Amino acid sequence: MKHFIINITYTVPLSKIDQILSEHRKFLQEGYNNELLLLSGPRNPRTGGVVLARSESIDEIKSFFERDPYKINKCAVYEFIEFDPVKHQPMLENWILGK
């Protein structure tokens, strides 16, 4: 299992982001339901968001985010950072190992 930080940067005014925020969160819920996502939320200041995710490959996680309403509506750009979680809280062991 590979692990990723997805750094989302808004490219439109917050008024446009707010119009599709509920669709974006509904989309993210699919990732939680499929155990791809561990956490997500807006950056502070609110210039984008951050997602912590896992998948079999970077192509799989990029493909998942192609369906994000922010991406579809050209409201954000994405940076995918792969990392190895060598240290973590014990409560995350199963998630990190993909169990």
C-alpha positions in Angstrom: 0.0 0.0 0.0 1.3 3.5 -0.9 0.5 6.6 1.1 -0.1 10.1 -0.2 -0.6 13.7 0.9 -2.9 15.4 -1.6 -2.4 19.2 -1.6 -5.4 20.9 -3.2 -5.0 24.6 -4.2 -8.1 26.6 -5.2 -7.9 28.5 -8.5 -11.2 30.3 -8.2 -12.8 32.6 -5.7 -14.2 31.0 -2.5 -17.7 31.9 -3.6 -17.4 29.4 -6.4 -15.8 26.8 -4.1 -18.7 27.2 -1.6 -21.2 26.5 -4.5 -19.8 23.0 -5.0 -18.5 22.3 -1.5 -21.3 19.8 -0.6 -20.6 17.9 -3.9 -16.9 17.8 -3.1 -17.6 16.4 0.4 -20.0 13.8 -1.0 -17.2 12.8 -3.4 -14.7 12.5 -0.6 -17.2 10.3 1.4 -16.8 7.7 -1.4 -13.1 7.7 -0.6 -13.8 7.2 3.1 -16.3 4.4 2.3 -13.7 2.7 0.1 -11.0 3.1 2.8 -8.8 5.2 0.5 -8.9 8.3 2.7 -7.9 8.8 6.3 -8.5 12.5 6.8 -9.2 15.7 4.9 -9.9 19.3 5.5 -9.4 22.9 4.4 -6.1 24.7 4.8 -5.9 27.7 7.0 -6.1 30.3 5.5 -8.7 28.8 3.2 -6.7 28.6 0.0 -7.2 24.9 -0.6 -7.3 21.6 1.3 -5.2 18.7 2.4 -6.1 15.0 2.1 -4.2 12.0 3.6 -4.8 8.9 1.4 -3.6 5.4 0.5 -3.9 3.3 -2.6 -2.1 0.6 -4.5 -0.5 3.2 -6.8 -0.3 6.9 -7.5 -2.2 6.3 -10.7 -5.1 4.9 -8.7 -5.3 7.9 -6.4 -4.9 10.3 -9.2 -7.7 8.6 -11.1 -9.9 8.8 -8.0 -9.4 12.6 -7.8 -10.2 13.0 -11.5 -13.8 12.6 -10.3 -13.6 15.4 -7.7 -16.2 18.1 -8.4 -13.4 20.7 -7.8 -11.4 19.1 -10.7 -14.4 18.6 -13.0 -15.3 22.3 -12.5 -11.7 23.5 -12.9 -11.7 25.0 -9.5 -8.5 23.5 -8.1 -5.1 22.0 -8.9 -3.7 19.0 -7.1 -0.2 18.0 -5.9 0.3 14.3 -5.0 3.1 13.6 -2.6 4.0 10.0 -1.9 5.5 9.2 1.5 6.4 6.3 3.7 4.8 6.4 7.1 7.6 4.8 9.0 6.5 6.3 12.4 2.9 6.5 13.4 0.5 6.2 16.3 -0.3 2.5 17.1 -4.0 3.1 16.4 -3.2 3.7 12.7 -1.3 0.4 12.2 -4.1 -1.4 10.4 -4.9 1.5 8.1 -1.3 1.9 7.2 -0.9 -1.8 6.5 -4.1 -1.8 4.4 -6.1 -4.1 6.7 
